[in-house]
């Protein structure tokens, strides 16, 4: 099996290299047969990498301990679901997952790309397959998942494996890494289309629609991966946090930030022909930040609970990043005439300016996170002393940035395109501002004095008011004209312009998540050493230790606590946290118990036994509003899926459209939506 697995990877590498050469030669020689053979090579790469992945998964589930990777990351007592998850539980397997997902994306792109893009398609294939070659080289020669255990000159098999890292033995880790990889890997597709358009100087903006759609799809996967990772950290690591500004957490959010900026600024290119260079930079930065994040996880340059062991693999990523960035910068600079903006910003008081400010603030956030992540590495290289940067730095910088972005989220729908008058802005902002200020006054009266919390809650109301009012304005017009009830009118309104109103749903989800984030300002915690019969208090809760048990099974030994939860003398719940010690890996892990409610979570972690082994160490936390983070994610996901649905009618905006490479331009006449002109526009 190990020979067949290695052979399929080598054959896939050869075919990927052939696809690169055939695509380049076919486009240069204008030979459609070479282009077709390159596309068929892409399908063949997918088949071969799928076979290799299937062989590795079979080895993991069957327990083929002749393979070093299987022995290092599974054991016989491991449940089947976690044996499958071991595919991405280690360096070699996760790199093979990278290759398989990239091959899958490439095959889908080749199959689904319309004929109208046949001019840039060979270059799209070329970029995809160059990236594929890089990862297959790693799979074949640097970090092979099919390396066997050997003693002397023979192959050996150990009786049992070391087991999967206990922190990864959680349902979220069966879903979270693949979702994150779908985002990381998927961002190569919009990058490939962007590079193809640059090389060919593709006229018009049709390619940008495909790029935006692919970016949105991969952005959804990246968002889901990040939130699932936050949920895993909250429920597994035992400290109760969902985000700790860990270097690898930061690496996952960096491309998400630049992709979010691109999804906003690309509308400026579609509707106004503006920000072309900026959009090209954002697409490229998103892809290279994905590669950079993969480098951080695997190189050992940063310490992280998420990172793999230190490895020499980092130098290969550095070479790939350096070459790719140099080629991209040269290409953008060489095509500046092609990327020239067609119109200029007319007024600071315009929706265009809100998109510009939105991008600048997102860029500032990206730079702050990147600087804080790399500063310990830079300081060690310069001064030979590693200066750590912790959560306080990131919070101090990013909380004001996040609040300003939240403000822009509410301002955008209220400001007209091109320019707005002071009077129209005063009318548009009056009631949302009144609602936000009213909530701040109420919270002050209730004793809340945390400045950022007050600002966040006030802005959440401000943004929610603007979103709801936008839905109501259009829906009421449709209800009056077509005589339908209000919910149906809202669905009809959304279907007429899914991008706009799906985006509003996403923004509402962001508001709900900010409510959850703001609750962290009021967290409470307590750590106690207790025995059966003891009680302790946290906030308005009284916790009573009713039983302490211990036992074991084939996979781990455990200590289990039964804790009664009381409020005002009345029993309201029972929590049962557990402490586990995994036999194969010789590592401990916690199974926390959480009482989830909309207003707050009561969180209990069994941290271990005291030095005399007579008392249990209990860590108790109260986390206000944290459930709104998870609710907000589902709303964001729903809104993102709405954005992918084609609108009933296509909206066109007055702008200059470049046709071919001529100097003259033809204006495009606007068409208003069927329910009338948009409010405040």
CORBELUR-V311023 format. One record per pair of residues at least 4 apart in sequence whose C-alpha atoms are under 7 Angstrom apart, sorted by the first residue. I is the first residue (numbers start at 0). J is the second residue. D is the distance in whole Angstrom. If there is no record, write none. Layout:
[[I J D] [I J D]]
This chain:
[[0 4 6] [1 5 6] [1 145 5] [2 6 6] [3 7 6] [4 8 7] [4 51 5] [4 54 6] [4 145 7] [5 9 6] [5 139 7] [5 145 6] [6 10 6] [7 11 6] [7 47 5] [7 48 7] [7 51 6] [8 12 6] [8 47 7] [8 48 6] [8 51 7] [8 135 7] [8 139 6] [9 13 6] [9 139 6] [10 14 6] [11 15 6] [11 44 5] [11 47 6] [11 48 7] [12 16 6] [12 132 6] [12 135 6] [13 17 6] [14 18 6] [14 40 6] [14 44 6] [15 19 6] [15 40 7] [15 41 7] [15 44 6] [15 128 6] [15 131 7] [15 132 6] [16 20 6] [16 132 6] [17 21 6] [18 22 6] [18 37 4] [18 40 6] [18 41 7] [18 125 7] [18 128 7] [19 23 6] [19 125 5] [19 128 6] [19 129 6] [20 24 6] [21 25 6] [21 33 5] [21 34 6] [21 37 5] [22 26 6] [22 33 7] [22 34 5] [22 37 6] [22 121 5] [22 122 7] [22 124 7] [22 125 6] [23 27 6] [23 121 7] [23 125 7] [24 28 6] [25 29 5] [25 30 5] [25 31 6] [25 33 5] [25 34 5] [26 30 7] [26 121 6] [30 34 7] [31 35 6] [32 36 6] [33 37 6] [34 38 6] [34 121 6] [35 39 6] [36 40 6] [37 41 6] [38 42 7] [38 109 6] [39 43 6] [40 44 6] [41 45 6] [41 105 7] [41 106 6] [42 46 6] [42 106 6] [43 47 6] [44 48 6] [44 102 7] [45 49 6] [45 99 7] [45 102 5] [45 103 6] [45 106 7] [46 50 6] [47 51 6] [48 52 6] [48 99 6] [49 53 6] [49 99 6] [50 54 6] [51 55 6] [52 56 6] [52 95 7] [53 57 6] [54 58 6] [55 59 6] [56 60 6] [56 83 6] [56 86 6] [57 61 6] [58 62 6] [58 63 5] [58 69 7] [59 63 7] [59 69 5] [59 73 7] [59 82 6] [59 83 7] [60 79 6] [60 82 6] [60 83 6] [62 69 7] [62 75 7] [63 69 7] [64 69 6] [64 70 5] [64 156 5] [64 157 6] [64 159 7] [64 160 7] [65 147 6] [65 148 6] [65 154 7] [65 155 6] [65 156 4] [65 157 7] [66 70 6] [66 145 6] [66 146 6] [66 147 4] [66 148 6] [67 71 6] [67 146 6] [67 147 5] [67 148 5] [68 72 6] [68 144 6] [69 73 6] [70 159 7] [70 160 4] [70 161 6] [71 160 6] [71 161 5] [71 162 7] [72 85 6] [72 88 7] [72 89 7] [72 160 7] [72 161 6] [72 162 5] [72 163 5] [73 77 7] [73 82 6] [73 85 7] [73 160 5] [73 161 6] [73 162 4] [73 163 5] [74 159 6] [74 160 4] [74 161 6] [74 162 5] [75 159 6] [76 553 6] [76 554 5] [77 81 7] [77 82 6] [77 554 7] [78 82 6] [79 83 6] [80 84 6] [81 85 6] [81 168 6] [84 88 6] [84 173 5] [85 89 7] [85 163 7] [86 92 5] [86 93 6] [87 92 5] [87 93 4] [87 96 7] [88 92 7] [88 93 7] [89 93 6] [89 307 7] [90 94 6] [90 307 6] [91 95 6] [91 142 5] [91 143 6] [91 144 5] [92 96 6] [92 144 6] [93 97 6] [94 98 6] [94 138 7] [95 99 6] [95 138 6] [96 100 6] [97 101 6] [97 180 7] [97 184 7] [98 102 6] [98 131 6] [98 134 6] [98 135 7] [99 103 6] [100 104 6] [100 181 7] [100 184 7] [101 105 6] [101 131 7] [101 184 6] [102 106 6] [103 107 6] [104 108 6] [104 185 7] [105 109 6] [105 127 6] [106 110 6] [107 111 6] [108 112 6] [112 116 7] [116 120 6] [119 123 6] [119 195 5] [119 196 6] [119 199 6] [120 124 6] [121 125 6] [122 126 6] [122 195 5] [123 127 6] [123 191 5] [123 192 6] [123 195 6] [124 128 6] [125 129 6] [126 130 6] [126 191 5] [127 131 6] [127 187 7] [127 191 6] [128 132 6] [129 133 6] [130 134 7] [131 135 6] [132 136 6] [133 137 7] [134 138 6] [135 139 6] [136 140 6] [137 141 5] [137 142 6] [138 142 5] [138 143 5] [139 143 5] [147 154 7] [148 154 6] [148 155 6] [148 156 7] [149 153 6] [149 154 4] [149 155 5] [150 154 6] [150 155 6] [160 583 7] [161 583 5] [161 584 5] [162 583 5] [162 584 5] [163 167 7] [164 168 7] [164 584 7] [165 581 7] [165 586 7] [165 588 6] [166 235 7] [166 588 7] [167 172 6] [168 172 7] [171 175 6] [171 227 6] [171 231 6] [172 176 6] [174 178 6] [175 179 6] [175 224 5] [175 227 5] [175 228 6] [176 180 6] [176 224 7] [177 181 6] [178 182 6] [178 220 5] [178 221 6] [178 223 6] [178 224 5] [179 183 6] [179 220 6] [179 221 5] [179 224 4] [179 225 7] [180 184 6] [181 185 6] [181 217 7] [181 220 6] [182 186 6] [182 217 5] [182 218 6] [182 220 5] [182 221 4] [183 221 7] [183 289 5] [185 217 5] [186 190 7] [186 214 6] [186 217 6] [186 285 7] [186 286 6] [187 191 6] [187 286 6] [188 192 6] [188 213 7] [189 193 6] [189 210 5] [189 213 6] [189 214 6] [189 282 7] [190 194 6] [190 282 6] [190 283 6] [190 286 6] [191 195 6] [192 196 6] [192 210 6] [193 197 6] [193 279 7] [194 198 6] [195 199 6] [196 200 5] [196 201 5] [197 201 7] [197 334 7] [200 337 6] [202 658 7] [202 659 5] [203 657 6] [203 658 6] [204 269 7] [206 210 6] [207 211 6] [208 212 6] [209 213 6] [210 214 6] [211 215 6] [211 262 7] [212 216 6] [213 217 6] [214 218 6] [215 219 6] [216 220 7] [217 221 6] [218 222 6] [218 255 7] [218 258 7] [219 223 6] [219 636 7] [219 639 7] [220 224 6] [221 225 6] [221 255 7] [222 226 6] [223 227 6] [224 228 6] [225 229 6] [226 230 6] [227 231 6] [228 232 6] [229 233 6] [229 241 4] [229 242 6] [230 234 6] [230 241 6] [231 235 6] [232 236 5] [232 240 7] [232 241 5] [233 239 5] [233 240 5] [233 241 5] [234 239 7] [234 591 6] [235 589 6] [235 590 6] [235 591 7] [237 589 6] [237 591 6] [237 604 6] [243 390 6] [244 248 6] [244 249 6] [244 390 6] [245 249 6] [245 303 6] [246 250 6] [246 301 7] [246 303 6] [246 372 6] [247 251 6] [247 295 7] [247 296 6] [247 303 7] [247 305 6] [247 306 7] [248 252 7] [249 253 6] [249 368 7] [250 292 5] [251 255 7] [251 292 6] [252 256 6] [253 257 7] [253 288 7] [253 365 6] [254 258 6] [254 285 5] [254 288 5] [254 289 6] [255 259 6] [256 260 6] [256 361 6] [256 365 6] [257 261 6] [257 281 6] [257 285 6] [258 262 6] [258 281 7] [258 285 6] [259 263 7] [260 264 6] [260 358 5] [260 361 6] [261 265 6] [261 278 6] [261 281 6] [261 282 7] [263 354 7] [264 278 7] [264 354 6] [265 269 6] [265 278 6] [266 270 6] [267 271 5] [267 272 6] [267 273 5] [267 274 7] [268 272 4] [268 273 5] [268 274 6] [268 275 6] [270 652 6] [270 654 7] [271 342 6] [271 654 5] [272 340 6] [272 341 5] [272 342 6] [273 340 5] [273 341 6] [273 342 6] [274 278 6] [274 340 6] [275 279 6] [275 338 5] [275 339 7] [275 340 6] [276 280 6] [276 338 6] [277 281 6] [278 282 6] [279 283 6] [280 284 6] [281 285 6] [282 286 7] [283 287 6] [284 288 6] [285 289 6] [286 290 7] [287 291 6] [287 320 7] [288 292 6] [289 293 6] [290 294 6] [291 295 6] [292 296 6] [293 297 6] [294 298 6] [294 313 6] [294 316 6] [295 299 7] [295 300 7] [295 301 7] [296 306 5] [296 307 6] [297 306 6] [297 307 5] [297 308 7] [297 309 7] [297 310 7] [297 312 7] [297 313 7] [298 309 6] [298 310 5] [298 311 7] [298 312 6] [298 313 4] [299 308 6] [299 309 4] [299 310 6] [300 376 7] [313 317 6] [314 318 6] [315 319 6] [316 320 6] [317 321 6] [318 322 6] [319 323 6] [320 324 6] [321 325 6] [322 326 6] [323 327 6] [324 328 6] [325 329 6] [326 330 6] [327 331 6] [328 332 6] [329 333 6] [330 334 6] [331 335 6] [334 338 6] [335 339 6] [341 655 6] [344 351 7] [345 417 6] [345 418 7] [346 417 6] [346 418 5] [347 352 6] [348 352 7] [348 418 5] [348 419 5] [349 353 7] [349 414 6] [349 415 6] [349 416 5] [349 417 5] [349 418 4] [349 419 6] [350 354 6] [350 411 6] [350 414 5] [350 415 6] [350 416 5] [350 417 7] [351 355 6] [351 416 6] [351 417 7] [352 356 6] [353 357 6] [353 407 7] [353 411 6] [354 358 6] [355 359 6] [356 360 6] [357 361 6] [357 404 6] [357 407 7] [358 362 6] [359 363 6] [360 364 6] [360 400 7] [360 404 7] [361 365 6] [362 366 6] [363 367 6] [364 368 6] [364 397 6] [364 400 7] [365 369 6] [366 370 6] [367 371 6] [368 372 6] [368 393 7] [369 373 6] [370 374 6] [371 388 6] [373 377 6] [374 378 6] [375 379 6] [375 385 5] [375 386 5] [375 387 5] [375 388 7] [376 380 6] [376 385 7] [377 381 6] [378 382 6] [378 383 7] [378 384 6] [378 385 6] [378 386 6] [379 383 4] [379 384 5] [379 385 4] [388 392 7] [390 394 6] [391 395 6] [392 396 6] [393 397 6] [394 398 6] [396 400 7] [397 401 6] [398 402 6] [399 403 6] [400 404 6] [401 405 6] [402 406 6] [402 455 6] [403 407 6] [404 408 6] [405 409 7] [405 458 7] [406 410 6] [406 458 6] [407 411 6] [408 462 7] [409 461 7] [409 462 4] [409 465 6] [410 414 7] [413 427 6] [413 679 7] [414 419 6] [414 424 7] [414 679 7] [415 419 6] [415 679 6] [415 680 5] [416 680 6] [419 423 7] [419 424 7] [420 424 6] [421 425 6] [422 426 6] [423 427 6] [424 428 6] [425 429 6] [428 432 6] [429 433 6] [430 434 6] [431 435 6] [431 461 5] [431 464 6] [431 465 6] [432 436 6] [432 461 6] [433 437 6] [434 438 6] [434 460 7] [434 461 7] [435 439 6] [435 457 4] [435 458 6] [435 460 5] [435 461 5] [436 440 6] [436 457 6] [437 441 6] [438 442 6] [438 457 6] [439 443 6] [439 453 6] [439 457 6] [440 444 6] [441 445 6] [442 446 6] [442 447 5] [443 447 5] [443 448 6] [449 453 6] [450 454 6] [451 455 6] [452 456 6] [452 517 6] [452 520 7] [453 457 6] [454 458 6] [455 459 6] [455 517 7] [456 460 6] [456 514 7] [457 461 6] [458 462 6] [459 463 6] [459 510 6] [460 464 6] [461 465 7] [462 466 6] [463 467 6] [463 507 6] [464 468 6] [465 469 6] [466 470 6] [466 503 6] [467 471 6] [468 472 6] [469 473 7] [470 474 6] [470 489 7] [471 475 6] [472 476 7] [473 477 6] [473 492 7] [474 478 6] [474 485 7] [474 488 5] [474 489 5] [474 492 6] [475 479 6] [475 485 7] [476 480 6] [476 674 6] [477 481 6] [477 488 6] [477 674 6] [478 482 5] [478 483 5] [478 484 6] [478 485 6] [478 488 6] [483 487 6] [483 488 6] [484 488 6] [485 489 6] [486 490 6] [487 491 6] [488 492 6] [489 493 6] [490 494 6] [491 495 6] [492 496 7] [493 497 5] [493 500 5] [493 501 7] [494 646 5] [494 647 6] [495 646 5] [495 647 5] [495 648 6] [496 500 6] [496 646 5] [497 501 5] [497 641 6] [497 642 5] [497 644 6] [497 645 7] [497 646 5] [498 502 6] [498 642 5] [499 503 6] [500 504 6] [501 505 6] [501 638 5] [501 639 6] [501 641 5] [501 642 5] [502 506 6] [502 638 6] [502 642 7] [503 507 6] [504 508 6] [504 634 7] [504 635 7] [504 638 5] [505 509 6] [505 634 6] [505 635 4] [505 638 5] [505 639 6] [506 510 6] [507 511 6] [508 512 6] [508 631 4] [508 632 6] [508 634 5] [508 635 5] [509 513 6] [509 631 6] [509 635 7] [510 514 6] [511 515 7] [511 627 6] [511 628 6] [511 631 5] [512 516 6] [512 627 6] [512 628 4] [512 631 5] [513 517 6] [514 518 7] [514 624 7] [514 627 6] [515 624 5] [515 625 5] [515 626 7] [515 627 5] [515 628 5] [516 625 7] [516 628 7] [518 622 7] [518 623 5] [518 624 5] [518 625 6] [519 622 7] [519 623 7] [521 623 7] [522 621 6] [522 622 5] [522 623 6] [523 620 6] [523 621 5] [523 622 7] [524 619 6] [524 620 4] [524 621 6] [525 537 7] [525 618 6] [525 619 5] [525 620 6] [526 617 6] [526 618 4] [526 619 6] [527 616 6] [527 617 5] [527 618 7] [528 614 6] [528 615 5] [528 616 4] [528 617 6] [529 533 6] [529 614 5] [529 615 5] [529 616 7] [530 544 7] [530 613 7] [530 614 5] [530 615 6] [531 544 5] [531 545 5] [531 546 6] [531 547 7] [532 543 7] [532 544 5] [532 545 6] [533 543 6] [533 544 6] [534 541 7] [534 542 5] [534 543 4] [534 544 6] [535 541 6] [535 542 5] [535 543 7] [536 540 6] [536 541 5] [536 542 6] [537 541 6] [539 566 6] [540 564 7] [540 565 6] [540 566 5] [541 564 6] [541 565 5] [541 566 6] [542 562 6] [542 563 6] [542 564 5] [542 565 6] [543 562 5] [543 563 5] [543 564 7] [544 561 6] [544 562 5] [544 563 7] [545 561 6] [545 562 6] [545 563 7] [546 560 6] [546 561 5] [547 559 6] [547 560 5] [547 561 6] [548 558 6] [548 559 5] [548 560 6] [549 557 5] [549 558 4] [549 559 6] [550 556 6] [550 557 5] [550 558 7] [551 555 6] [551 556 4] [551 557 6] [552 556 6] [554 581 6] [554 582 6] [555 579 6] [555 580 5] [555 581 4] [555 582 5] [556 579 6] [556 580 5] [556 581 7] [557 577 7] [557 578 5] [557 579 4] [557 580 6] [558 577 6] [558 578 5] [558 579 6] [559 575 7] [559 576 6] [559 577 4] [559 578 6] [560 575 5] [560 576 6] [560 577 6] [561 573 7] [561 574 6] [561 575 5] [562 573 6] [562 574 5] [562 575 6] [563 570 7] [563 572 6] [563 573 5] [563 574 6] [564 570 6] [564 571 6] [564 572 5] [564 573 6] [565 569 5] [565 570 4] [565 571 6] [566 570 6] [566 571 7] [574 592 6] [575 592 6] [576 590 6] [576 591 5] [576 592 5] [576 603 6] [576 604 6] [576 605 6] [577 589 6] [577 590 5] [577 591 6] [577 605 6] [578 588 6] [578 589 5] [578 590 6] [578 605 6] [578 606 7] [578 607 6] [579 587 6] [579 588 5] [579 589 6] [580 585 7] [580 586 6] [580 587 4] [580 588 6] [581 585 5] [581 586 5] [581 587 6] [589 605 7] [591 603 6] [591 604 5] [591 605 7] [592 602 6] [592 603 5] [592 604 7] [593 600 7] [593 601 6] [593 602 5] [593 603 6] [594 600 6] [594 601 5] [594 602 6] [595 599 7] [595 600 5] [595 601 7] [596 600 6] [596 626 7] [597 624 6] [597 626 6] [597 627 7] [598 623 6] [598 624 5] [599 621 7] [599 622 5] [599 623 4] [599 624 5] [599 625 6] [600 621 6] [600 622 5] [600 623 6] [600 625 7] [601 620 6] [601 621 5] [601 622 7] [602 619 6] [602 620 5] [602 621 6] [603 617 7] [603 618 6] [603 619 5] [603 620 6] [604 617 6] [604 618 5] [604 619 6] [605 616 6] [605 617 5] [605 618 7] [606 616 5] [606 617 6] [606 618 7] [607 615 6] [607 616 5] [608 612 5] [608 614 6] [608 615 5] [608 616 6] [609 613 6] [609 614 5] [609 615 6] [609 616 6] [626 630 6] [627 631 6] [628 632 6] [629 633 7] [630 634 7] [631 635 6] [632 636 6] [633 637 6] [634 638 6] [635 639 6] [636 640 6] [637 641 6] [638 642 6] [639 643 7] [640 644 7] [650 670 6] [650 672 7] [651 669 5] [651 670 6] [652 669 5] [653 666 7] [653 667 5] [653 668 6] [653 669 5] [654 666 6] [654 667 6] [655 664 6] [655 665 6] [655 666 5] [655 667 7] [656 664 6] [656 665 6] [656 666 7] [657 664 6] [658 664 7] [671 675 6] [671 676 6] [672 676 7]]
